[in-house]
Each structure stands twice: as C-alpha cells, then as structure tokens.
Amino acid sequence: MGSSLITPDVGMIFWTVVTFALLALLLGRFAWKPLLQVLEEREKTIRESLEAAQKARAEADQTLRKNQEALAAARKETAALIEQGKREAEALRLEIVAQARKESQDLIEQGKKQVQYEQKRAIEQLRSQVADLAIQAAERLIVRSLDDARQRELVDEYVKSLPTTGPGETHR
C-alpha cells in the first residue's frame, strides 16, 4: 500500500497526460486565444494612448512655446509703447514749456508796449497841458505888454510865415 503511491502506474500516467493535453487544447482554443487577443488589444490601446499622450504633450509644448513667444512679444511691444509714451510726454512737456515761455515773453512785450504807449500818452497830455499853460501865461503877458496894433502885426507875420498850398496840394 505505501509503495503503490510512489510507483507510477502506466494507466494513470496515460490518462493524466491525455487529460492534461485535452485541458491544454481546450484552454488554448477557448481561453488562451481570447485571453491573448484581449491582451493584444489592451497592449494596442495602451500603445495608442501613449502615442496620443506624446502627441498631446508635443502639441502642449508647442502651444506653450508659442504662448511664451507671444508673451515675450507682448512684453516687448508694451515696453516699446511705454517708451514711446514717455518720449511723447517729454516732447509735449517741452512744447508746453516753450509755449509758456513764448506766451510770457509776449505778455512782457505787450506790457512794455502798453507802458510805452501810456508813457507817450502821458507825455502828450503833459505837453498839451504845458502848452496850454504856456499859452495862457503868454496870453496874459502879451495882453499886458502888447497893445492892439502890436497884436495885429504879430498875427500878420504868423499868417505870412505859413506855407501856401493850393487845392489838391499837400503841405510838406
């Protein structure tokens, strides 16, 4: 009894081999082929997913690069606009300062002209008043010192000393 378990029986080996072969054939036909097919499809899906992921990563990198280039260009353009704005502001400031100086010069010149005009007017008024006063004083002196005949003689001399101009001629 104890030795029959250890000694191989030919019939048992035969049926074990036949059962194993039949089981391997059934598993190969119905289990291994579908299982291998599922594994191949899974492998294909994973490969396609990896390729799609690599392609998406490459596109994302390209998009990122384009965005960085666009951002750099926008920063450069912004810096250029700011610089241009500074230049224009400085030019405008200089223009405003120049215009203010010109206006102040114009005001000073106008003030000088006004002062000169007022001064001339005051001098003319003063001359007129002095002349009037001189005439009044001379009149009083003449009235006291000249008689009627002497006054006529002075008027005649004055009239004769006036230049004679004809009609249409002007006095020079």
Residue, then its C-alpha position, 0 to 999 in steps of 0.5 A: m500500500g505505501s509503495s503503490l503511491i510512489t510507483p507510477d502506474v502506466g494507466m494513470i500516467f496515460w490518462t493524466v497526460v491525455t487529460f492534461a493535453l485535452l485541458a491544454l487544447l481546450l484552454g488554448r482554443f477557448a481561453w488562451k486565444p481570447l485571453l491573448q487577443v484581449l491582451e493584444e488589444r489592451e497592449k494596442t490601446i495602451r500603445e495608442s494612448l501613449e502615442a496620443a499622450q506624446k502627441a498631446r504633450a508635443e502639441a502642449d509644448q508647442t502651444l506653450r512655446k508659442n504662448q511664451e513667444a507671444l508673451a515675450a512679444a507682448r512684453k516687448e511691444t508694451a515696453a516699446l509703447i511705454e517708451q514711446g509714451k514717455r518720449e511723447a510726454e517729454a516732447l509735449r512737456l517741452e512744447i508746453v514749456a516753450q509755449a509758456r515761455k513764448e506766451s510770457q515773453d509776449l505778455i512782457e512785450q505787450g506790457k512794455k508796449q502798453v507802458q510805452y504807449e501810456q508813457k507817450r500818452a502821458i507825455e502828450q497830455l503833459r505837453s498839451q497841458v504845458a502848452d496850454l499853460a504856456i499859452q495862457a501865461a503868454e496870453r496874459l503877458i502879451v495882453r499886458s505888454l502888447d497893445d492892439a496894433r502890436q497884436r495885429e502885426l504879430v498875427d500878420e507875420y504868423v499868417k505870412s510865415l505859413p506855407t501856401t498850398g493850393p487845392g489838391e496840394t499837400h503841405r510838406 
